Amino acid sequence: MTISEQIKVLCVRSNISVAELARRVGTTPQNFGGKMKRESFTVSELEDIADAVNSSFERKFVLENGEEI
């Protein structure tokens, strides 16, 4: 699942539109839509998106042996 697909699911589960999420993170729906098409979110932006819907964003690498970095 792409990050844009995950953001759409996050919106559905948070009962808000993608446009509302864009406003909550301080950008226009048009700019946010462009980022969704390009899949060009930074980790900081993803953390801001999570904060906007009172959730958290976790990032990590998981090695073949199950070790998390």
C-alpha positions as CSV (number, residue, x, y, z in Angstrom):
1,M,0.0,0.0,0.0
2,T,1.4,3.4,-1.0
3,I,1.7,6.2,1.5
4,S,-1.1,8.1,-0.3
5,E,-3.4,5.1,0.0
6,Q,-2.5,4.9,3.7
7,I,-3.4,8.6,4.1
8,K,-6.7,8.0,2.4
9,V,-7.5,5.2,4.8
10,L,-6.4,7.4,7.7
11,C,-8.9,10.0,6.6
12,V,-11.7,7.5,6.3
13,R,-11.0,6.1,9.7
14,S,-10.7,9.6,11.2
15,N,-14.0,10.7,9.5
16,I,-12.4,13.6,7.7
17,S,-11.8,14.4,4.0
18,V,-8.4,14.7,2.5
19,A,-9.1,18.4,1.9
20,E,-9.8,18.8,5.6
21,L,-6.6,17.0,6.5
22,A,-4.7,19.4,4.1
23,R,-6.2,22.4,6.0
24,R,-5.3,20.9,9.3
25,V,-1.6,20.5,8.3
26,G,-1.6,24.1,7.0
27,T,-1.6,23.6,3.2
28,T,-4.2,23.9,0.4
29,P,-6.1,20.8,-0.8
30,Q,-4.5,21.5,-4.2
31,N,-0.9,21.4,-2.9
32,F,-1.7,18.3,-0.7
33,G,-3.3,16.6,-3.7
34,G,-0.1,17.2,-5.7
35,K,2.0,15.6,-3.0
36,M,-0.4,12.7,-2.9
37,K,0.1,12.1,-6.6
38,R,3.8,12.4,-6.4
39,E,4.2,10.4,-3.2
40,S,6.5,13.2,-2.0
41,F,5.9,13.4,1.7
42,T,8.8,13.9,4.1
43,V,8.9,12.1,7.4
44,S,8.3,15.4,9.2
45,E,5.1,15.9,7.1
46,L,3.9,12.4,7.8
47,E,4.4,13.1,11.5
48,D,2.4,16.4,11.1
49,I,-0.4,14.4,9.4
50,A,-0.5,12.0,12.2
51,D,-0.7,14.8,14.8
52,A,-3.5,16.4,12.8
53,V,-5.7,13.3,13.5
54,N,-4.5,12.6,17.0
55,S,-2.5,9.5,16.0
56,S,1.2,8.6,15.7
57,F,3.5,7.8,12.8
58,E,6.2,5.2,13.3
59,R,9.1,4.6,10.9
60,K,11.6,1.8,11.2
61,F,13.6,-0.8,9.2
62,V,13.0,-4.4,10.0
63,L,15.9,-6.8,9.1
64,E,15.3,-10.3,7.8
65,N,16.0,-11.7,11.3
66,G,13.2,-9.5,12.7
67,E,15.6,-6.9,14.3
68,E,14.1,-3.4,14.2
69,I,16.2,-0.3,13.5
